């Protein structure tokens, strides 16, 4: 059950919706593509998201809305069109969330129901959460395996990090090592068959490295538990960061 606590001066529902979308965009945008202040960049993305939503994905209409709201693009409409088309490709969930808000508001649905529905849409992309958790697992394992350690093991460090991060994910998502080994085997069956490796070998590998990955496995399991309770992605990822002390690095 999700409990909403408002102050004596509750925010308008549109402001709450925009804040939810901004929160999601903050963890979704690729930092490597940002060359200006991140908050400024995300606010620009939000303007594109809302323009597309208001236009119901019609780029021509969205362009007119965007240029009206961002007149600096009046002389370079092709640039804004490209940005809108990129936003459609990258931020479909966020656009759908704002479209849903507009539709429900028009139907005069209760603000609390609108808020919950928008949250649901923004947090429905399990693949996105899994990718972000995987990246955090790579970062955490990276604190344990130095370049020198990888060289001594005669292995590529990045490949080791990705392999162990995958071990963490598959162990955390399954009830037993046997189940984890079976999933890992069937997800990569062609590779294991080619190298004549059986599921018993995979089970042995998971059992061997699980103790060293205990912190990551616990953090991943906790993240899955939070997700099952309907927690926002931003809160889940922040919690994992804290549990693994990644922000201290």
Phi, psi and omega in degrees: 000134181257126181254128179256128180243117179253155176278186178293340178238076183299148180285149174300150184300324180297320178296319179296318180296315179298320179294322177298316181292319178299320179299318179292317180298326182299325180266348185266325184295148179278110183301332182292344181263001184261125180240008176230180177305133186298319181296322178295316181299315182294323177297323177294319177298318180300320179298321177292318179301313182290325178296316180294320179296316180297329181269003180054044177072007175279109187296323179298315179292320179298323179296318179297318179296314182298317181292325177295320181276337180230073187302343179296343180270001184301325181271349180227059184298330180297325178296313180293323177301315179299319180295321178293318179295323177293322179297322178300319181290323189263333191233044180300318181296319181292321176296314180298324180297317181287324175300317180297319177301313181298317181294314182292325178295320179296327179277001179061039176288149180304139183303321181297320179292322177298312181303312182295322180292319178296316178301317181300315180296316182294333183254019185269347184274086183295328179296322178296314179299318180298320179296317180294320178295319178301316179299321179292324178294320177299316180298317183292314178297328179298335177287343183259340183239109179277168176300319181297319179297317180297319179297317179297328179278353181067035184230159174284125185300313182298321178295321177297314181300316181292322179296312181291326176296323177292323175301314180303310183300311186289325177291317182295327185276352182242156182284329182225162176297323178302313179295320180296317180296320180295316179297315181297321181294311184288335176286340181229036188301318182300317180296313183292324177293317180301322181264011177055045179251135181255170184297332178297323177295317180297319179299317179298320179295316180296317179296326182292319187261348181305315180301321181288340182254018186302316181298316180294319180297316179297317180296319180294317178298320180295321178298317179296323178294317177297319180297318180295338179269000177088020180291150178292147180304317182301319180291321179298311183292323178295322179294317178296318176305316182291316181299321182267000177056039181285330182289347181276351182270000000 
